[in-house]
Amino acid sequence: MSMEKITIEQAKVYAAQKRIKPGVRKGRTDVVTLFRPELSDRFDEISWERFGQVLQSKGLAVYYDRGFMRLMKA
């Protein structure tokens, strides 16, 4: 499996297809993830803009391969 780094705009497109939203861990502002709201109540939804800011500040990026997205060091 070879993960490819993608932009936030590309991540939005893939996320919309799978009903995935950007979010933060409840009670935290620095632990970001991509999640499905109907499957988890541990996260609060945030804007894509805020999601991108947190990723950048932590040196992370979104990677994609065969339908899966993952947050990893850029």
N, C-alpha and C positions, 0 to 999 in steps of 0.2 A: 504494500500500500504506500503510495507516494503522495503525501499531502501537498497541495498547492496553496500558497498564500493568496488570499483574495481581498478585495477592498470591502469596505463597509457597505457600499452600494450593491456589490455582488451578493454579500451576505444577506442583505434585505430581500433580494429576489428569492434566494434559496429558502430563507426563513418564511416568507409569505407562502411558498408552496407547501411547507410542512406545518404551518400555523405555530411557528416558533417566535418568541419575543425576547428582546434583551431584558435582563433583569439584574437586580442586586439581592444579595442575601438579606432577609429581613433583619433589621437592627444594625446593618452595616452599610457603608457607602463605598467600600473599596473591593468588595468581592463580587465580581461580575460573572454572568453566565448567559447562556442561551437556553430557554426553557419553554415548555408548553404549559400555559397558565391553568388549563383544565386538569393537568396531571400533577401539579405541585403547588402547595400553598406556602412553601418555604422561601419564595422569592417575591419581590415587588417589581413590577414592570417599570422600566425607565425608557427615556427617549434614545433613539439611535445615536443622536448627537452626544449625549452624555456617555453612552456605551463606548463610542469611539474615543472620547476624551480619557476615560479611565484606562482603556487598552493602551493608548499612547503613553500615558503617565507611568504605566507599569512595564512598558516595553514588550507588550503582547500584540498579537495579530490573530486574525481568523484564518484558519486553514480549512481546505475542503478537499474531499476525495469521495467519489462514488456515493453521493447522497449524505455524507456525514460532514459536519462542521465541528471544528475543535479549536479551542483557544490555546495558543502556544507562544513561546518566546519568539519575537520577530527576528 
